[in-house]
């Protein structure tokens, strides 16, 4: 992990979240394909594996998976979120990941949400 947000990095830092824990997950496969494309276009890519991430408020924020998630959130300059649709909404594991991201880091002014349908 880099010590600073932009220390010695020349390529855009892209972080990918996916919202499934299944052994065969189309969300994870799509996330991996997105990573390949981003790398092809010159991005540095990290994919967060949500396995082991506790539910919000079930563990303290010092939990190792929560810390990993938050460090990647600060590290990234762009994010791709991939989730299966469950009853017209994102999956619970996707929601849990988003809930663990501190509001302050998400509102840093550098994060902009763009949705494609």
Buried (B, 14 or more C-beta within 10 A) or exposed (E): EEEEEEEEEEEBBBBBBBBBBEEEBEBBEBBBEBBEEBEEEEBBBBBBEBEEBEEBEEBEEEBEBBEBBBBBBBBBBBBBBBBBEBEEEBBEBBBBBBEBBEEEBEEEEEBEEEEEE
